[in-house]
Amino acid sequence: MSDMDDARLGQWLLGNVAGFVGPFNVEKFAGGQSNPTYRIDAESGSYVLRRKPFGPILPSAHAVEREHRLIAALHPTGFPVAQPYGLCENPEVIGAPFYIMEMVEGRTFWDGALPDMAPAQRTAVYEAIVDTLAALHSVDYEAAGLGDYGKPGNYFERQVARWSKQYRASQTDDLPEIERLIEWLPRTVPAQTRTAIVHGDFRIDNMIFDAAQPRVLAVLDWELSTLGDPLADFSYFLMSWVTAPEGRSGVQGLTGPATGIPTIEAVVERYCAATGREGVPDLNWYFAYNLFRLAGIVQGINKRVLDGNASSAQAAKTVERLPGLVAAAWGFAEKAGA
């Protein structure tokens, strides 16, 4: 059973997904506070459905239509994404717009420490992730038909404004550090030197790996993707190196030859070699920005919890992190000279 009209969904699948054959079963994936995601097992195979949340949402959030457009453009380039099968923009079918893509079977790593691996295996996994991010930032987005997928230039300036606005739209309390960040970040935006497809949430648990090899089969969750400064993705990925291990992506204190997890310096070197960069600027501003943005996302989840419209039982637990995120963001701002 699902929280959708399976009969109407079945009619749409038969009419819009090539080769689809029923009967089928729908099961919601656990976790995730963004776009609810479901596995569909049918006579013709397995599929994934991603939809917007039901109920009121912020205007620019949960854009599954953009997500579908991006993976439809990336898939033919050979970049690892799930193959898209169809987009439904009519909310009357299941109650919200949605799209269907292939079910990519493989491994997902929920703990960045990779506790069950030998050091050499960990190194190979992290190198595969870095190489995948470098490959994304090297895609010719114009040739892929994504020249208008985002505005050129001033990426961080626009993002700071966007997340400040998103935060205000769902604000439920007053945190002094947020006020300081909203004032400081726009004044200190670093210059943008490159434009690329930016994933927006690039981390180890948003990928599916081959069952046996250290190879990325699919990068998932493109909800926050746009054209922008590739340092946004890269610095967000590097947040794992300044985040304490907590059962997710944090690897602070776990890097080096003993574990096989590359140091932040090794990751920077590999990424720069793959993308033709001579180096990266001071990362503290970017770390402050990333945590500020994450605070904006968590504040949105908080608002949905209070409205009774959160899509995960873990949502309330996530919201408890908000004060710590904001404090850490200001800490990096101070390191950057605030």
N, C-alpha and C positions, 0 to 999 in steps of 0.2 A: 504493500500500500504506500502511496505517496500523498503529499498535500496538494496534488493537482488532479484535474479531470483527465484520467488516463484514457478514456474513450476518445475525447477530442484530440488529445495528444497523439493517439494512435492514428487517427484519420490524417493528421498533419504529416506525421512521419511517412505514412504510405504514399502521400502525394508529393512529398518534397525531398525525401532522402533516397537517392538512387540505390536500388537493390534491397531496400528495407522489406523484411518479411516478419510478420508477427506469428504467434503471440509474443508478448514481451512483459518484462517485469521491471519496475522502477524502484531504486533504492537510493536514499540520500546519503552522500558521503558525510562522515562525521567531521566536525571542526570547520574552521573558516568563518570569518565574520564579514566577508564581502559579498560576493555573488553566490547564492546557494547552488550547489553542484550535485548532480545525480548520475548514477550509473544505470544505464538501460541495457538489460540482457534480453536479446531477441533471437528468434530463429535464425536471422541473418548475421548475427554476431553481437558484439558489445559496443556500446556508444556512450558518450558523455554528454549530458545536457547541463548548460549553465544559464541561469536566468537572473533577472533583476530581483531584488527582494520584493515581497508584497508590501503594500502600504506606502505611506509618504516617505520620500527620500529627497536628499539634496539634489538640486537641478543637474549638476555636472558629475554626480557620483554614479557608480555602477553601470557604466556605459558598455553593455555587452555588445552593442552594435559596432562600436569602435574595435573592441577586442576581436570580434569575428573578422572585421575588415583586415586587421593587422595579420592574423595568422593565415588568412586567405592569400595575402600578399607575400608573406614570408615562406610559406610551405614550398612553392615552386622554386625558391632560391636554393633549397637544400639545407637551410638553417633548421635545426631540430625543433619543430613544433608539431602538435597533433594536426592531422588533416581535417579541415572543416568540411562538414557535409550540408549545412543549411542554416539560414537565419530566419527567425520569425519575429517580425516587429509588431505583430498584432497581439495586443495584450489579452484579447478575448479568448485565445486558444487555451492558455493555462493560467491566465491572470497576470502575466507579465511578459515582456519580450524575452526571448531566449535564443540560443543557438545549439547546434548539435555538432560534435566532433568525434573523431575516432578515439577509442579507448586504448591508450598506449600502456602495455603491460611491462612492468619492470620494477626496479627498486626505488624507493623514496627514503632518503636519509633525514630523519627527524632530529638527530643529534649531531651537531657539527664536529664533536669530538671523535666521531666514528669509532666507538669503543670496541667493536668486534673485529677490527681490522689490524693487520700488521702495518708497521710504519711505511713500507714501500707502497702498500695499497692506498694508504691515506694520501701520500704524496701524489699518486696517479689520479685519484679522484679530484683533489684540489686543482691540479694542473688542468684537468679536463674542464673544470668549471671556469677557470680563468680564460682558457682558450675559447670556450663557448661565448663568454662575454665579449672577448676581443673580436670574435667572428661577427657577433651582433652589431658591434660598433663599426664594423668594416663593411656592412651591407650597403650597397648603393640604393638608398631609399628612393631616389628619383626614378631609377630604372625599375624598381619594384612597384611603382605607381603610388608611392606614399609621399610625394613631394608636398602635398597639402595636409599631411597628417598632424602637423603642429606648426606653430609660428616660428619663423627663423629668428635666431638671436635672442638675447636678453632672457635666456631660459630661467636662470635662478631668480632674476628680478620678478618675472611673472609667477614663478612657483611660490616665492615668499608671499606675494600678494594673494595668490589663490588660497594657500593654506591658512593665512591670517583670516581671510574671509570665511573659509570653511570652519575655522575654529570659532569665529564670532557667531556664525549661523547656528552652531550647536553648543555654544557655551552654557555651562550650568553652574560654574563657580568662578572664583577669582584667585588666580595664581600669580604672584608678583613677578616671578621669573618669565612667565609668558609675556607679560606686558613689556618687560625689558627686551626680550627677543624680538617682539613685533616692532619695536622701535629701532633696535640695533641691526638686525639682519638686512633690511633694505638699504641702509647707509653704507654697508661694507661688502656688497656683492662683488665677487671676483670677476674679472673679464672672461668672457667665453671665447675660446679659440677654435672650437670644432663643433659641428652639429652631427648627430647620429640618431638612430632609433634608440630610444631609452625605454627600458622595460618598466622601471618604476618600483619594482619590489624584488630585485634579483638577489636571491639567497639560496642556500643549499636545498631547503625543503620545498622549493618551487620548481624542482626538476625531477624528471624520471630518468633513472640510469638503467643501462643494460643489466640483465640479471647476473651476468658473470664478468663483464668487462668494465673498466673505468671509462665509460662512454655515455655522454648525455643523449638520450633518445628524444626527449621533449622538454622544453621550457614551458612552464604553465603560468596561469594567472597574469594575463596581460592587461588587467583592468586599468592600471595607472600609466600605461604606455603612451608615448608621444614622441615628437622630435624634440631633441634638446641637447644639452651639454652631456657628453658621455661620462664626464667626471661625476655626474649625479649618480649614475648606476655604480660606477667603480667605487666611489667613496661609501655608498650605501653598503655594498658588498664587504668593504673593509671594516664596517662597523663591527663585524663578528670578532675582529682582532682586538677591539677595545671594549668588548662585552664579556662579562664573566660567564663561564659555562653554566648553563641553567637548563639543560635538557633540550636546547634548541640549537641555534647556530653559533653561540658564543664560544670562542676558543682562546680567550685571553689567558696567558700563562701556560698554554698547552702546545706552543709551537717550538719547532727545532728538530734536530736529528733524532732525538729520543722518541718522539711521537710520529715523526714523518709529516706533521702538518706544517706547511711552509710558513716561514716568518713573514711579517707584513712587508719587509724589504724585498724578500724573494718574490712575493706576489706582484709588487709594484714593478720589479724588474722584468718579470715575464710578460705582464700586460703591456708595458711600454715597448718591449721588443716586438710584440705581436701587432701593435698598432702604430709603430713608428714614432713614438713619443720619446723625447729626451729625458723626461721625468715628470713628476706631478708637483703642483704647488703645495704649500702648507695645508695639511688636511684638517686642521682644527675647525676652520670656518665651516667646511663641508660636514664634519661630524655634528656640529651645533645645528646646522640646517636640517640634516637628516633626522635628528631626534626631535626637532621642532615639528617637522612634517609628520613624524610618527605620532607625536602628541595630538596633532590635528585629527589624524585618523582615529586614534583611541577616543578622543572627545566625541567624534561622530558616533562611535560604537556606544559610548556612554549615553548619548541622547537617545539612541534607538532602544537601549535597555530601559531607560526611564519611560519611553513611549510604548514599551511592550512589543517592540518590533525587531529585536535582535535575532540573528539567524543561527546562533550557536549558544549552547549551554555554557561554553567557556567565556562568553562575552563579559559577564560581570567580573570574572577573575582578571581578564585583560584590563579592564577599567581601573582596577586597583593599582596598576603600574603608572598611572598618569603623573602623579606628583614626582615620582622618581625619574621619569623620562624628562620632565621639564627641568628638574634640578641638574640632571646630567647635561642637558643641552646648554644650560647657562654656564656650566663648568667648562665646556669646550669653548664657548664664546669668550670666556675670560682668558683661556690659553691662547686664543687668537687675537687677544689685545683689547677685548671689550672693557 
